[in-house]
Amino acid sequence: MPAGILILGYLALVLAPLGLAWAQGLAPRGVWDELASGLGLLATAMILVEFLLLGRFRAVTGRVGSDVVMRSHQLLARVAAVFALLHPILYASPRAPAPVWDVTHRTTVETSWPALWPGIVALLLLAGLVGMAIGRDATGIRYQHWRLMHGLMAAMVAGFGVWHALRAGRYSQDPGLAALWLGLLAVAGMALLWVYIVAPLLRLRRPWRVTEVRNEGDRTWVVTLTPDFDGTMPYRAGQFAWLNVGHPVFSLDENPFSIASAPSAGREVQFLIKEHGDGTRLTGQIAPGTRAWLEAPHGHLTLAAHDDATGVALIAGGVGLAPLIGILRELNATGDTRPTVLIYGNRHAGQIAFREELDELSRTHGTELVHVLSEPPDGWTGETGMVSPSLLKQHFDRDDRRDWLYVLCGPPPMLRAVEATLLNLGIPSSRILSEQFVYD
């Protein structure tokens, strides 16, 4: 399913209430009243469809990328909040009970308390929801607790919003539009049910065990899992998984980590994890044999659909190496002879992961390996500073590398800078793959 079809599907769902309202043929009111009603219809529809942008539905994320879906989720939620806020403000008609003869509320705006209070509650909850999302880092709330509050508040916004539309909406009194609201609300509820109940139940049949935890650099660990069931997990090199280690399957204590292993290497799955925050600071203390759960695979940071690329450039920062070494391992294991370059940036030498293996891949697979350190030790002979435009130009400003595939993973500021440089070098955007999950 191409990304364009997904976009058209989204627009069709969001604009359907406006189409059903127009099809009713009611006598129009003033411009401001109609604009206010239209914004209310749009806001409610956008909020309900947001539940399909949770980042866990591979039918969606597999086409456009999990990071694009999550960014869209964030931006569209803010747009919906603005529409919802403007909705009650723009009405120009008198706010009074409609005359008996005005059965379609053409001359007034419905403001009876039974019709109004669900909308007020939905609006206040929506403002709190968006504010909590924007200021998540400043709240100090653990991600797991924040996620639970976010989900509960979103469900309440959807429920009270539909309640308000059915009670107060001029157009939502129509059976067709009312049925659409109830249908979209049911879909939103099923999306939450799938993510929090059904999917974990399905994972019960596919438990994993931790088989190894080893240090791989400064506060960085390699965690290896083996399936505790017959079979294995199909995935592509470069994808990621939601990983839950040592918690019940229904726990919200899970985080996304890129898979560092190669699919052709066997049943084991390997992750490269850096201690950072509540979810990872105790990684080194995980005992072998600990039960784990995986929701995977996710992500589009793969070579799939890019067989025409004549070479592969991999640009990593820190533990952003994880999906890229998975790609290198798979290329090596499958005998793919396309030329490869790995530019790998770190702060100091103690952060370099898989150093010996990378050197071996450089010798056996022919990978051009470029280490970059911003705080190099005495005697360092590699590149220093940052992964700079001049460094990228040195390696990729060549005609024979214009049609390579460029795969990026690392801190968001680095990704933005590298992508801008590659575009300036004439690399087509379709040849640049990256995923980032932190946004300003």
C-alpha positions as CSV (number, residue, x, y, z in Angstrom):
1,M,0.0,0.0,0.0
2,P,1.8,3.2,-1.2
3,A,2.1,6.1,1.2
4,G,-0.1,8.2,-1.0
5,I,-3.0,5.8,-0.5
6,L,-2.6,6.1,3.3
7,I,-2.7,9.9,3.0
8,L,-5.8,9.7,0.9
9,G,-7.4,7.3,3.4
10,Y,-6.6,9.7,6.2
11,L,-8.1,12.6,4.4
12,A,-11.2,10.6,3.5
13,L,-11.9,9.7,7.1
14,V,-11.3,13.2,8.4
15,L,-13.3,15.0,5.8
16,A,-16.2,12.5,5.8
17,P,-18.1,14.3,8.6
18,L,-18.0,17.6,6.5
19,G,-19.3,15.7,3.5
20,L,-22.2,14.2,5.4
21,A,-23.0,17.6,6.9
22,W,-23.1,19.2,3.5
23,A,-25.2,16.3,2.1
24,Q,-28.0,17.1,4.6
25,G,-28.9,20.2,2.6
26,L,-29.8,22.3,5.7
27,A,-30.3,26.0,5.2
28,P,-26.9,27.6,5.7
29,R,-26.2,30.0,8.6
30,G,-23.7,32.8,8.7
31,V,-20.1,32.3,7.6
32,W,-18.7,32.3,11.2
33,D,-21.3,29.8,12.4
34,E,-20.6,27.4,9.6
35,L,-16.8,27.8,10.0
36,A,-17.2,27.1,13.8
37,S,-19.2,24.0,13.1
38,G,-16.8,22.9,10.4
39,L,-13.8,23.2,12.7
40,G,-15.7,21.2,15.4
41,L,-16.4,18.4,12.9
42,L,-12.8,18.4,11.7
43,A,-11.3,18.5,15.2
44,T,-13.5,15.6,16.4
45,A,-12.7,13.5,13.3
46,M,-8.9,14.2,13.6
47,I,-8.9,13.2,17.3
48,L,-10.6,9.9,16.5
49,V,-8.4,9.0,13.6
50,E,-5.3,9.9,15.7
51,F,-5.8,6.5,17.4
52,L,-4.7,4.8,14.2
53,L,-1.4,6.8,14.4
54,L,-0.1,5.1,17.5
55,G,3.0,3.9,15.8
56,R,2.3,0.3,16.5
57,F,0.4,-0.7,13.3
58,R,3.0,-2.1,10.8
59,A,0.5,-1.7,7.9
60,V,1.0,2.0,8.4
61,T,4.5,2.4,9.7
62,G,6.0,-0.1,7.3
63,R,5.0,2.3,4.4
64,V,6.1,5.6,5.7
65,G,8.3,4.9,8.7
66,S,7.5,4.9,12.4
67,D,9.2,8.2,13.0
68,V,7.0,9.9,10.3
69,V,3.9,8.4,11.8
70,M,4.8,9.6,15.3
71,R,5.7,13.1,14.0
72,S,2.4,13.3,12.1
73,H,0.6,12.1,15.3
74,Q,2.2,15.0,17.3
75,L,1.6,17.7,14.7
76,L,-2.0,16.7,13.8
77,A,-2.9,16.5,17.5
78,R,-1.8,20.1,17.9
79,V,-3.8,21.2,14.8
80,A,-6.9,19.4,16.2
81,A,-6.5,21.1,19.5
82,V,-6.4,24.5,17.8
83,F,-9.5,23.7,15.7
84,A,-11.3,22.5,18.9
85,L,-10.4,25.7,20.7
86,L,-11.6,28.0,17.9
87,H,-14.8,25.9,17.4
88,P,-16.8,27.5,20.3
89,I,-15.2,31.0,19.9
90,L,-16.2,31.6,16.3
91,Y,-20.0,31.2,16.7
92,A,-21.7,34.5,15.9
93,S,-25.4,33.6,16.4
94,P,-27.2,34.3,19.7
95,R,-26.5,31.7,22.4
96,A,-30.0,30.9,23.5
97,P,-32.5,28.1,23.3
98,A,-33.8,27.7,19.7
99,P,-37.4,28.8,19.0
100,V,-39.8,25.9,18.6
101,W,-40.0,26.5,14.9
102,D,-36.2,26.4,14.4
103,V,-35.8,22.6,14.5
104,T,-32.4,22.8,12.8
105,H,-30.9,25.4,15.1
106,R,-30.4,27.9,12.2
107,T,-30.9,31.0,14.3
108,T,-29.1,30.1,17.6
109,V,-26.3,28.1,19.0
110,E,-27.1,25.2,21.4
111,T,-25.8,26.1,24.8
112,S,-27.9,24.0,27.2
113,W,-25.8,22.6,30.0
114,P,-26.5,18.9,29.1
115,A,-25.2,19.5,25.6
116,L,-22.4,21.8,26.6
117,W,-20.6,20.2,29.5
118,P,-19.2,17.1,27.6
119,G,-17.6,19.5,25.1
120,I,-16.0,21.6,27.9
121,V,-14.6,18.5,29.5
122,A,-13.2,17.2,26.2
123,L,-11.6,20.6,25.5
124,L,-10.0,20.9,28.9
125,L,-8.7,17.3,28.6
126,L,-7.4,17.9,25.1
127,A,-5.5,21.0,26.2
128,G,-4.0,19.1,29.1
129,L,-3.1,16.2,26.8
130,V,-1.3,18.3,24.3
131,G,0.5,20.3,27.0
132,M,1.6,17.1,28.7
133,A,2.9,15.8,25.4
134,I,4.9,19.0,24.6
135,G,6.3,19.3,28.1
136,R,6.9,15.6,28.7
137,D,10.6,15.9,29.5
138,A,10.0,18.8,31.9
139,T,7.4,16.9,33.9
140,G,9.9,14.4,35.2
141,I,7.2,11.6,34.9
142,R,8.6,8.2,34.0
143,Y,7.8,7.4,30.4
144,Q,5.7,4.3,31.4
145,H,3.4,6.4,33.7
146,W,3.2,9.2,31.1
147,R,2.2,6.7,28.5
148,L,-0.6,5.3,30.6
149,M,-1.9,8.8,31.5
150,H,-1.6,9.8,27.8
151,G,-3.7,6.8,26.7
152,L,-6.4,7.3,29.3
153,M,-6.7,11.0,28.7
154,A,-6.9,10.5,24.9
155,A,-9.7,7.9,25.3
156,M,-11.6,10.4,27.5
157,V,-11.2,13.2,25.0
158,A,-12.6,11.0,22.3
159,G,-15.5,9.8,24.4
160,F,-16.6,13.2,25.7
161,G,-16.0,14.8,22.2
162,V,-18.4,12.4,20.5
163,W,-20.9,12.8,23.4
164,H,-20.8,16.6,22.9
165,A,-21.2,16.2,19.1
166,L,-24.3,14.0,19.4
167,R,-25.9,16.2,22.0
168,A,-25.1,19.7,20.7
169,G,-24.1,19.3,17.0
170,R,-26.5,20.8,14.5
171,Y,-25.4,18.4,11.8
172,S,-24.6,15.4,14.1
173,Q,-28.3,14.9,14.8
174,D,-28.5,13.3,11.4
175,P,-28.5,9.5,11.7
176,G,-25.8,9.0,9.1
177,L,-23.3,11.4,10.8
178,A,-24.2,10.1,14.2
179,A,-23.5,6.6,13.0
180,L,-20.1,7.7,11.6
181,W,-19.2,9.2,15.0
182,L,-20.0,6.0,16.8
183,G,-18.2,4.0,14.2
184,L,-15.0,6.1,14.5
185,L,-15.2,6.0,18.3
186,A,-15.5,2.2,18.1
187,V,-12.4,2.0,15.8
188,A,-10.5,4.2,18.2
189,G,-11.4,2.0,21.1
190,M,-10.4,-1.1,19.1
191,A,-7.0,0.5,18.3
192,L,-6.4,1.0,22.1
193,L,-7.7,-2.5,22.8
194,W,-5.3,-4.0,20.2
195,V,-2.2,-2.2,21.5
196,Y,-2.8,-2.7,25.2
197,I,-4.7,-6.0,25.4
198,V,-4.8,-8.1,22.2
199,A,-1.2,-7.7,21.1
200,P,0.3,-8.5,24.5
201,L,-2.0,-11.6,24.7
202,L,-0.6,-12.7,21.3
203,R,3.0,-12.2,22.6
204,L,2.3,-14.7,25.4
205,R,2.8,-17.4,22.8
206,R,6.2,-16.1,21.9
207,P,8.3,-15.5,25.0
208,W,12.1,-14.8,24.9
209,R,15.0,-15.4,27.3
210,V,18.0,-13.3,27.9
211,T,21.1,-15.5,27.1
212,E,23.9,-12.9,27.4
213,V,24.6,-9.4,28.7
214,R,28.1,-8.1,28.0
215,N,29.7,-4.7,28.2
216,E,30.5,-3.2,24.9
217,G,31.9,0.2,25.7
218,D,31.2,3.1,28.1
219,R,27.8,2.4,29.8
220,T,26.9,0.4,26.7
221,W,25.7,-3.2,26.7
222,V,25.0,-5.9,24.2
223,V,21.8,-7.9,25.2
224,T,21.2,-11.1,23.4
225,L,17.8,-12.9,23.4
226,T,16.9,-16.4,22.3
227,P,13.3,-17.4,21.5
228,D,11.7,-19.6,24.1
229,F,9.4,-21.1,21.5
230,D,9.7,-23.1,18.4
231,G,10.6,-21.0,15.4
232,T,12.1,-17.5,15.2
233,M,11.1,-13.9,14.5
234,P,11.2,-12.8,10.9
235,Y,12.7,-9.4,10.4
236,R,15.0,-7.4,8.1
237,A,18.4,-6.0,9.1
238,G,18.0,-2.4,10.3
239,Q,14.6,-2.8,11.9
240,F,13.8,-2.2,15.6
241,A,11.7,-3.9,18.3
242,W,9.8,-2.7,21.4
243,L,11.7,-4.6,24.1
244,N,10.3,-5.6,27.5
245,V,12.8,-7.3,29.8
246,G,11.9,-8.7,33.2
247,H,8.3,-7.4,33.4
248,P,4.9,-8.9,32.8
249,V,3.7,-9.0,29.2
250,F,1.1,-6.3,29.9
251,S,3.7,-4.0,31.5
252,L,4.2,-0.6,29.9
253,D,8.0,-0.9,30.8
254,E,9.1,-1.3,27.2
255,N,11.3,0.8,25.0
256,P,12.2,0.8,21.3
257,F,15.7,-0.6,20.4
258,S,17.2,-1.2,17.1
259,I,18.1,-4.8,16.3
260,A,21.9,-5.2,15.9
261,S,21.9,-8.8,14.7
262,A,21.6,-10.1,11.2
263,P,18.5,-12.2,10.2
264,S,20.6,-14.8,8.5
265,A,22.7,-15.4,11.7
266,G,20.2,-17.6,13.4
267,R,17.4,-17.5,16.0
268,E,19.1,-15.1,18.4
269,V,18.4,-11.4,18.4
270,Q,20.9,-8.9,19.6
271,F,20.5,-5.3,20.9
272,L,23.0,-2.6,21.6
273,I,21.7,-0.5,24.6
274,K,23.2,2.5,26.3
275,E,22.4,3.3,29.9
276,H,20.2,6.4,29.8
277,G,17.2,7.1,32.1
278,D,15.0,4.8,34.1
279,G,14.4,2.3,31.4
280,T,18.1,1.4,30.7
281,R,20.3,2.4,33.7
282,L,20.2,-1.2,35.1
283,T,20.8,-2.9,31.8
284,G,24.1,-4.3,33.0
285,Q,22.4,-6.0,35.9
286,I,20.0,-8.1,33.8
287,A,20.6,-11.8,34.6
288,P,20.8,-14.5,31.9
289,G,17.5,-16.4,31.9
290,T,15.4,-13.3,32.4
291,R,12.1,-13.5,30.6
292,A,11.6,-10.9,27.8
293,W,8.9,-9.9,25.3
294,L,9.3,-8.4,21.8
295,E,6.9,-6.5,19.7
296,A,8.6,-6.6,16.3
297,P,9.6,-6.0,13.7
298,H,9.1,-2.2,13.2
299,G,10.9,0.4,11.1
300,H,11.9,1.0,7.5
301,L,15.7,1.5,7.9
302,T,16.4,-1.5,5.7
303,L,17.8,-2.2,2.2
304,A,14.5,-3.7,1.1
305,A,13.2,-2.1,-2.1
306,H,16.7,-0.7,-2.8
307,D,18.3,-3.5,-4.7
308,D,19.2,-1.0,-7.5
309,A,21.6,0.9,-5.1
310,T,25.1,0.3,-6.4
311,G,26.6,0.8,-2.9
312,V,25.6,1.4,0.7
313,A,26.8,4.3,2.9
314,L,26.2,3.9,6.7
315,I,26.5,6.9,8.9
316,A,26.1,6.3,12.7
317,G,26.5,8.3,15.9
318,G,26.9,6.4,19.2
319,V,24.5,3.5,19.7
320,G,23.0,4.5,16.3
321,L,25.5,1.9,15.1
322,A,23.1,-0.9,16.2
323,P,20.9,-1.1,13.0
324,L,23.8,-0.3,10.8
325,I,26.0,-3.1,12.0
326,G,23.0,-5.4,11.6
327,I,22.9,-4.3,7.9
328,L,26.7,-4.8,7.6
329,R,26.5,-8.2,9.1
330,E,23.7,-9.3,6.8
331,L,25.6,-8.0,3.7
332,N,28.6,-10.0,4.8
333,A,26.6,-13.1,5.6
334,T,24.7,-13.1,2.3
335,G,27.8,-12.4,0.2
336,D,26.6,-9.1,-1.0
337,T,29.6,-7.6,-2.7
338,R,28.4,-4.0,-3.1
339,P,30.9,-1.4,-1.8
340,T,30.1,-0.1,1.7
341,V,31.3,2.8,3.8
342,L,30.7,3.2,7.5
343,I,31.3,6.6,9.1
344,Y,31.0,6.1,12.9
345,G,31.1,9.1,15.2
346,N,31.6,9.0,19.0
347,R,32.8,11.3,21.8
348,H,35.7,9.2,22.9
349,A,37.4,5.9,22.0
350,G,35.7,4.1,25.0
351,Q,32.4,4.5,23.3
352,I,33.3,2.6,20.1
353,A,31.2,-0.6,20.0
354,F,32.1,-3.8,18.1
355,R,35.5,-2.3,17.4
356,E,37.2,-5.6,16.6
357,E,34.3,-6.9,14.5
358,L,34.3,-3.7,12.5
359,D,38.0,-4.0,11.8
360,E,37.3,-7.6,10.7
361,L,34.5,-6.5,8.4
362,S,36.8,-3.9,7.0
363,R,39.3,-6.6,6.1
364,T,37.0,-9.4,4.9
365,H,34.0,-7.5,3.4
366,G,36.0,-4.5,2.2
367,T,34.0,-2.0,4.2
368,E,35.6,1.5,4.2
369,L,35.6,2.2,7.9
370,V,35.9,5.8,9.2
371,H,36.0,6.5,12.9
372,V,35.3,10.1,14.1
373,L,36.0,11.2,17.7
374,S,35.2,14.6,19.1
375,E,37.5,14.0,22.1
376,P,40.4,11.9,20.6
377,P,43.1,10.3,22.8
378,D,46.8,11.1,22.3
379,G,48.1,9.4,19.3
380,W,44.7,9.1,17.6
381,T,45.2,8.9,13.8
382,G,41.5,8.8,12.7
383,E,39.1,11.7,12.0
384,T,38.4,14.2,14.8
385,G,35.6,16.6,15.6
386,M,32.1,15.9,14.3
387,V,30.7,14.1,11.3
388,S,31.1,17.4,9.3
389,P,30.0,18.5,5.9
390,S,33.6,18.5,4.7
391,L,34.1,14.9,5.8
392,L,30.9,13.8,4.0
393,K,32.0,15.7,0.9
394,Q,35.3,14.0,1.0
395,H,33.8,10.6,0.9
396,F,30.5,11.1,-1.1
397,D,31.0,14.0,-3.4
398,R,31.6,11.6,-6.3
399,D,29.5,10.8,-9.4
400,D,29.8,7.0,-8.8
401,R,28.2,7.4,-5.3
402,R,25.2,9.5,-6.3
403,D,23.0,6.4,-6.6
404,W,24.2,4.7,-3.4
405,L,21.8,4.2,-0.6
406,Y,22.5,6.3,2.5
407,V,21.4,4.9,5.8
408,L,21.6,7.2,8.9
409,C,21.1,6.5,12.6
410,G,22.2,8.6,15.6
411,P,21.3,11.7,17.6
412,P,18.6,13.9,15.9
413,P,20.9,17.0,15.5
414,M,23.5,14.9,13.7
415,L,20.8,13.3,11.5
416,R,19.4,16.6,10.4
417,A,22.9,18.0,9.7
418,V,24.0,14.9,7.7
419,E,20.8,14.7,5.7
420,A,21.1,18.4,4.8
421,T,24.7,18.0,3.6
422,L,23.8,14.9,1.5
423,L,21.0,16.8,-0.1
424,N,23.4,19.6,-0.9
425,L,25.7,17.1,-2.5
426,G,23.0,16.1,-4.9
427,I,21.9,12.9,-3.2
428,P,18.2,12.3,-3.9
429,S,16.0,12.3,-0.8
430,S,14.7,8.9,-1.9
431,R,18.2,7.5,-1.4
432,I,18.4,8.7,2.2
433,L,16.9,6.6,5.0
434,S,16.8,7.8,8.6
435,E,14.6,7.4,11.7
436,Q,14.4,9.7,14.6
437,F,12.1,9.7,17.6
438,V,12.9,13.0,19.4
439,Y,11.4,16.2,18.0
440,D,11.6,19.9,19.0
